[in-house]
Amino acid sequence: MTDTAVNTEPQSPVFQIQRVYLKEASLEQPNSPAILLEQQQPSVDIQLGVEATPVAEGVFEVCVTATVHTKIADKTVFLVECKQGGIFEIRNVPEDQMGAIMGIACPQIVYPYLRGNVADVITRAGFPPVHLAEINFQAMYEQQQAQAAATQQ
């Protein structure tokens, strides 16, 4: 009788960056050239978003999106939207840690590329660059979790 060994040891966790890429970029200057002659300082509104999507077994796409909308009074100076994506291989990680990895670790890797691309698009449009602030993705993730918990109650 042969004895067949069954490997019951947990597999070691895998976290690898497969690729980081600019998924989408758009620029609108609907009121140019007239608005470019305005002397007023524009107001700047910046919105950020994070989304994670399974791509294949153990492979996920995490995207960070930034929308930069500048206005003078009620007229748009420019509107820039960029979505920076990353493909990550994540395996053998406890399920209760996956949310934090996709909501904190992955966006922290992707975000510096997004910051550079947003500043580059704005500069190429003929404006001084808008540098996105550093983001504490852990605080952002914890806030989203708290909001989700409050919504469920």
N, C-alpha and C positions, 0 to 999 in steps of 0.2 A: 504494500500500500504506500503510495507516494504522498508526501505531505506538501500541500500547496500553501505557500505563505501569502497572506492577504495583507497588503500595505494599508494599515489603518492610521498611519501618521498623517497629520494635516500637511497639506502642501504649503510651501512657503509663499507668502504674498508676492504678487507681481504688480508693479506700477511702472509703466513705460510710456514715454511720449513717442507716438508714431509719427506725428506731423503737426505743425502749426501753420495755418494759412489764412489769408484774407478771403473770407467767404463772400462778402458783399461790401460795396462802397458806393455811396451816391452823394452828389453835391448839387444843390439848387441855389441859384442866385436870381430869384424871380423879378426883383426890382432893380437889377443892374441895367444900365450904368447910372441912372439918376441917383440911386441911394448911395453910391460911392462918393458923391459930392457932398453929402451931409456932414456936418461938423460934430454932431452929437455923438457921445459914446453909446454904443449899442449895449443892450442888456443881453446876457448870455444865460441860456437855460440848458443844463446838461442832464440827460437821463441815461441810466445804465440798466442793463438787464443781463441775466445769466440763464441759460437753458442747457439741459443735458438730455441726450437722446442715445439709446442703445443702437449700435450699428450692426454688430454681430456678437456672437458669444464671447463675452469678456472684453468687448471693444466698444468704446463710447465716444460720441462727439460732444464736446462741451464748447458752447459759443458764448462770448461776451459781446454785447451790443452797446454801442454808445450813440446817442443822438445829441448833436450840438445845434441849438437853434438860437441864432442871434437876431435881435430886432432893434429897430429904432422906432419908437412910438409903437404903432401896430403893424409896421411893415417889416417883412423879413429881409435881413441883410444877406444871410446865407443859412442854409440848413444842410448839415452833414450827418449822414448815417453810415456807420461802419459796423460790420459784424466780423469778429475775428474768431476763427474756429480752431479747435485742437482735437486730434484723435488720440485717445489714450487706451492702452491695454491695461485693464484692471482685473486681476484674477485672484481667487483664494483670499478675499478680504471679507471679514464678517459683515453680514448684511446691514447691521446697525451702524457700521462705519462708512458705508457707501455714500450716503447723503452728504456727509462732511467732506469726503474726498472730492465729490463732483461739485459741491457748492463752495468749497474753500480752496483746496489744493490745486485743482485743475484751473479755475479762473485766475489764481495767482500766477500761474505759468503763462497763460494766454494774454493777460491784461497788458503787460509791457509792450507787446507787439501792437496791440490795439491802440495804445497811447501814441506810439510812433506813427502809425498809419493815419490817425485822426489829425495829428499836428501836420503831417506831410500833405494831406489832401487840402487842408485849410491854407497852408503856405502856398501850394501850387495854384490855389484859387486867387492868390494875390492879396491875402490878408495876413496880419501877424498871427503866428501859430497860437492855438488854444491848447495849453498843456493840461490834460486831465490830471486831477489830483490823485495821489496814491489812495487806494481803497483798502479798507480793512474788511476783507471778504469774510473773515470769521464773524465779525460783528454783524455784517449784512446777513449772513446765513442764520445766525442766532435770532435776529430780529424777524426774519421770514418764518422761522420755526415757531416763534412766540405768537406771531400773527395767525399762523395756521392752527395752532392749538386753541387760540381764543375764538377763531371762527367755528371750530368744531364744537365748542361748548355751548 
